[in-house]
Amino acid sequence: MLHRSRHLRRTIPTFTVSACLALACIALPFGVVTTTAARPTGVATASDVFAKRGDNSLRVLHVQQLLIAAGIAVRGGADGAFGPGTETAVKQYQGQRGLPVNGVVDAPTAITLGILPPMAILAQGSSGKSVKKLQQQLMALSITVRGGADGAFGSSTAKAVQEFQRSRNLSATGVADAATAAILTEAADTAATSTPATPAATATDQLASFPVPATCRFWDTWGAPRSGGRKHEGVDIAAASGTAIFAVQDGRISRRQDDHKGSRGGNAIWLTAANGTYYFYGHLSSFAKGVGVGSPVRAGDVIGYVGSTGNALIPHLHLEIHPGGGRPVNPYPILKAASDC
């Protein structure tokens, strides 16, 4: 194995300082230097390929080691040779992370693996059609972008990008790097093909299922003051910790959030119906087994359990309704109509 490592090291081209002045150089953390065609921004794009089938190098060896560390089996082990076993492992990793499954270590895959730093493609201050498309993709996944798709990358767009990054276990930088852009595009395209376009819901729409076992322990607190100058934008349903929570409509899970420091909603889940309306469930104690981003659900399916995570003092379910994926409406009359209260 030591002999092979020496052989691999000799196959890697080296570049002088003067060569790096003519090319955009990227230093990889395992001591290998690669280059891309010079660009004004010096940013790697999704089309750049850093390792592919047929390559034989320390770079491939490092990729294999990272795949194995991520729990992906590489047939043949970490031998530095990019063969069919490594290609299959790369595809498996890409599929698990929501990346385009192409079997090559492109820039998005390299960033997600940690080989390359997440360099911004779009960030605060950017503007134009690319920003507008980014905003539209976020909104298609039921992530609120205050101000809408206006083509201006401001603080609200950065916060929306952070929400998406957290939902996919990416570094929540608030900037769109190659990995974030690729995973977002893949997710938005999947949502577009799996969700037929139908008229947006209205505040008078009915629930197909009550969100918890029958209870009358909910009250109209729409607009009630909350800390930080906020107003209550949902309805709170009191229930014991561990009480089952049901999908109120057929749809898919468009986002899931794990409780974290500073989180208001704690463990939370977003259910998006076919017409684009989404339902936000907050303060869950836990999620139902097998329920994650992209999971299809039917009305009445158990999707989680009542808790008091996040900014909650007692166990209860916080439910919001966003018709057509827009601003929330008062859910109390809708919930009242679905109950026997």
C-alpha positions in Angstrom: 0.0 0.0 0.0 2.9 2.4 0.7 4.3 1.6 -2.7 1.0 2.4 -4.3 0.7 5.7 -2.5 4.1 6.8 -3.8 2.9 5.8 -7.3 -0.3 7.9 -6.9 1.6 10.9 -5.7 3.8 10.8 -8.8 0.8 10.9 -11.1 -0.5 14.2 -9.7 0.6 17.2 -11.7 2.1 20.1 -9.7 1.6 23.8 -10.5 4.0 26.6 -9.8 3.0 30.0 -8.5 3.2 31.5 -12.0 0.8 28.8 -13.3 -1.6 29.8 -10.6 -1.5 33.4 -11.7 -2.8 32.3 -15.1 -5.4 29.8 -13.8 -8.0 29.9 -11.0 -6.4 27.5 -8.5 -8.2 25.6 -5.8 -6.2 24.1 -2.9 -7.8 20.9 -1.7 -7.4 20.1 2.0 -5.5 16.9 1.4 -2.6 18.6 -0.3 -3.6 18.3 -4.0 -3.9 21.4 -6.2 -6.3 21.5 -9.1 -7.2 24.2 -11.5 -10.2 25.5 -13.4 -10.4 27.9 -16.3 -9.9 31.4 -15.0 -13.1 33.3 -14.3 -13.6 36.9 -13.1 -15.2 35.6 -9.9 -12.9 32.7 -9.2 -15.9 30.6 -8.2 -16.3 26.9 -9.0 -19.5 26.2 -11.0 -21.7 23.1 -10.9 -20.3 22.0 -14.3 -16.7 21.7 -12.9 -15.6 18.0 -12.4 -13.0 17.3 -9.8 -13.0 13.5 -10.0 -14.7 11.1 -12.4 -14.6 7.5 -13.5 -11.2 6.5 -14.9 -9.2 8.9 -12.7 -6.4 7.5 -10.5 -5.0 9.9 -7.9 -4.8 10.9 -4.3 -7.8 13.1 -4.9 -9.9 10.0 -5.7 -8.4 8.3 -2.6 -9.6 11.2 -0.4 -13.0 11.1 -2.0 -13.3 7.4 -1.2 -12.2 8.0 2.3 -14.9 10.7 2.8 -17.6 8.5 1.3 -16.7 5.6 3.7 -16.7 8.0 6.6 -20.2 9.1 5.6 -21.4 5.5 5.8 -21.3 4.8 2.1 -19.7 1.4 1.1 -17.1 1.7 -1.7 -16.6 -1.6 -3.5 -12.8 -2.2 -3.6 -12.2 0.2 -0.7 -10.1 3.4 -0.7 -7.6 2.5 -3.4 -7.4 5.8 -5.3 -8.9 4.3 -8.5 -12.2 5.8 -9.7 -13.9 2.7 -11.0 -17.6 1.5 -11.2 -17.6 0.8 -7.4 -16.7 4.4 -6.6 -19.1 5.7 -9.2 -21.9 3.7 -7.6 -20.9 5.0 -4.1 -20.8 8.7 -5.4 -24.3 8.2 -6.9 -25.6 6.8 -3.6 -24.1 9.8 -1.7 -25.6 12.3 -4.2 -29.0 10.7 -3.9 -29.0 10.8 -0.1 -28.0 14.5 -0.1 -30.5 15.6 -2.7 -27.7 16.4 -5.3 -28.0 15.7 -9.0 -27.2 12.0 -9.3 -24.5 11.9 -12.1 -21.8 9.7 -10.5 -19.0 12.3 -10.8 -17.5 14.5 -8.1 -18.6 17.9 -9.4 -18.4 21.2 -7.5 -21.7 20.7 -5.6 -20.7 17.2 -4.5 -17.2 18.3 -3.6 -18.6 21.1 -1.4 -21.0 18.8 0.3 -18.3 16.3 1.0 -16.2 19.1 2.5 -13.4 18.9 -0.2 -14.1 22.5 -1.3 -15.2 25.5 0.7 -18.8 26.8 0.0 -17.9 29.8 -2.1 -20.9 32.1 -2.9 -22.4 32.2 -6.3 -25.3 34.5 -5.2 -25.2 36.5 -1.9 -26.6 39.7 -0.4 -26.2 42.5 -2.9 -26.7 40.2 -5.9 -29.6 41.0 -8.2 -31.2 39.9 -11.5 -32.8 36.9 -13.1 -30.7 34.4 -11.3 -31.8 35.8 -7.9 -35.4 35.8 -9.0 -35.2 32.2 -10.0 -33.6 31.3 -6.6 -36.4 33.1 -4.8 -39.1 31.3 -6.9 -37.5 27.9 -6.1 -37.5 28.7 -2.4 -41.1 29.7 -2.5 -42.0 26.6 -4.5 -40.7 24.6 -1.5 -43.0 26.6 0.8 -40.2 28.8 2.2 -41.3 32.4 2.7 -39.3 35.1 1.0 -40.6 38.4 2.3 -41.0 40.7 -0.6 -41.5 37.8 -3.0 -39.4 37.1 -6.1 -38.2 40.6 -6.8 -34.7 39.7 -8.0 -33.0 41.5 -5.2 -30.9 39.4 -2.8 -31.5 41.1 0.6 -31.6 40.0 4.2 -35.0 38.2 3.8 -33.7 36.1 0.9 -30.6 35.3 3.0 -32.8 34.1 5.8 -34.9 32.0 3.4 -31.7 30.4 2.0 -30.6 29.7 5.6 -33.9 27.9 6.2 -33.4 25.7 3.2 -29.8 25.0 4.1 -30.8 23.9 7.6 -33.6 21.7 6.2 -30.9 19.8 4.1 -28.2 19.8 6.8 -26.0 22.2 4.9 -23.9 24.9 6.5 -26.4 27.7 7.1 -24.4 30.5 5.5 -27.3 32.3 3.9 -25.4 32.5 0.6 -26.1 30.3 -2.5 -23.0 28.3 -3.2 -22.8 25.6 -5.9 -24.0 22.8 -3.6 -27.0 24.8 -2.2 -27.9 25.9 -5.8 -27.8 22.3 -7.1 -29.7 20.8 -4.2 -32.3 23.6 -4.3 -32.8 23.2 -8.1 -33.2 19.5 -7.7 -35.8 19.9 -4.9 -37.8 22.6 -6.7 -37.9 20.5 -9.9 -39.1 17.5 -8.0 -41.8 19.5 -6.3 -42.9 21.0 -9.6 -43.3 17.5 -11.2 -44.9 15.9 -8.2 -47.4 18.7 -7.4 -50.0 19.5 -10.1 -50.9 23.1 -10.5 -54.4 23.8 -9.2 -56.1 27.0 -8.0 -54.8 28.3 -4.7 -56.7 27.6 -1.5 -58.7 30.2 0.3 -59.4 30.8 4.0 -62.8 29.0 3.6 -61.2 25.7 2.6 -62.0 22.7 4.8 -59.7 20.3 6.5 -59.9 16.7 5.5 -58.8 15.6 8.9 -58.6 17.2 12.4 -54.9 17.6 13.3 -55.1 15.8 16.7 -57.6 13.3 18.2 -61.0 15.1 18.7 -60.7 18.0 21.2 -62.3 21.4 21.8 -59.2 22.7 23.7 -58.3 25.4 21.1 -59.1 29.1 21.1 -59.0 32.0 18.7 -55.7 33.8 19.5 -55.1 35.1 16.0 -53.1 38.3 16.2 -52.3 38.0 19.9 -49.1 39.8 20.9 -45.9 37.7 21.2 -42.3 38.4 22.3 -40.2 40.7 20.1 -43.2 42.6 18.8 -44.6 39.6 16.9 -48.2 38.6 16.6 -49.6 35.1 16.8 -50.2 33.7 13.3 -51.7 30.4 14.1 -53.9 28.5 16.5 -52.7 26.6 19.6 -54.3 23.2 20.4 -53.7 21.9 23.9 -52.9 18.2 24.2 -50.8 15.9 26.3 -47.2 15.4 25.3 -46.9 12.4 22.9 -50.4 12.8 21.5 -50.5 11.8 17.8 -50.6 14.6 15.2 -52.4 13.9 11.9 -51.9 15.2 8.3 -54.9 17.6 7.7 -54.8 17.1 3.9 -53.2 14.8 1.3 -49.9 16.1 0.3 -46.2 15.8 0.9 -43.7 16.9 3.6 -42.0 19.9 2.1 -39.7 20.7 5.1 -38.8 19.4 8.5 -36.9 21.3 11.2 -35.2 19.8 14.2 -35.2 21.7 17.5 -32.1 23.9 17.9 -31.0 26.7 20.2 -33.0 29.8 19.6 -35.7 28.0 17.6 -39.3 29.3 18.1 -41.1 26.4 16.5 -38.8 23.7 17.9 -39.3 20.4 16.1 -41.5 21.4 13.2 -42.9 20.1 10.0 -44.4 21.6 6.9 -47.1 19.8 4.9 -47.8 21.1 1.4 -51.1 20.1 -0.4 -51.5 19.7 -4.1 -52.8 23.3 -4.5 -49.7 24.8 -2.9 -51.3 25.5 0.5 -49.0 24.5 3.3 -49.7 23.7 6.9 -47.1 24.4 9.6 -47.0 22.3 12.7 -44.8 23.5 15.6 -43.5 22.4 19.0 -43.5 18.6 18.2 -41.9 16.2 20.7 -40.8 14.0 17.8 -41.6 13.0 14.2 -43.4 9.9 13.1 -41.1 7.1 11.9 -40.2 7.5 8.2 -41.6 11.0 7.8 -39.1 13.3 6.2 -38.7 15.8 3.4 -40.5 14.6 0.3 -42.6 12.0 2.1 -46.1 11.6 0.6 -48.9 11.6 3.2 -52.7 11.1 3.2 -55.1 13.0 5.4 -55.3 11.3 8.8 -51.7 9.8 8.6 -49.7 10.3 11.8 -46.8 12.6 11.1 -45.6 13.5 14.6 -46.4 13.9 18.2 -47.4 16.8 20.5 -44.6 18.4 22.5 -43.2 21.6 24.0 -40.0 22.1 22.0 -38.9 25.5 20.9 -40.5 28.6 22.5 -43.3 26.7 24.3 -44.0 26.5 28.0 -46.6 23.6 27.9 -47.3 20.8 25.5 -49.5 22.0 22.6 -49.6 22.0 18.8 -49.1 25.3 17.0 -50.9 25.1 13.6 -50.6 27.6 10.8 -52.4 27.6 7.4 -50.8 29.4 4.4 -53.2 29.4 1.4 -51.4 29.0 -1.9 -48.1 29.1 0.0 -48.6 32.8 0.9 -49.2 34.7 4.1 -51.0 32.8 6.9 -54.7 33.2 7.5 -56.6 32.8 10.8 -56.9 29.0 11.1 -59.5 29.1 13.9 -62.7 29.2 11.8 -61.3 26.5 9.6 -60.4 24.3 12.6 -63.7 25.1 14.2 -65.6 23.9 11.1 -63.6 20.6 11.1 -64.5 19.9 14.8 -67.6 19.0 16.7 -67.2 21.9 19.0 
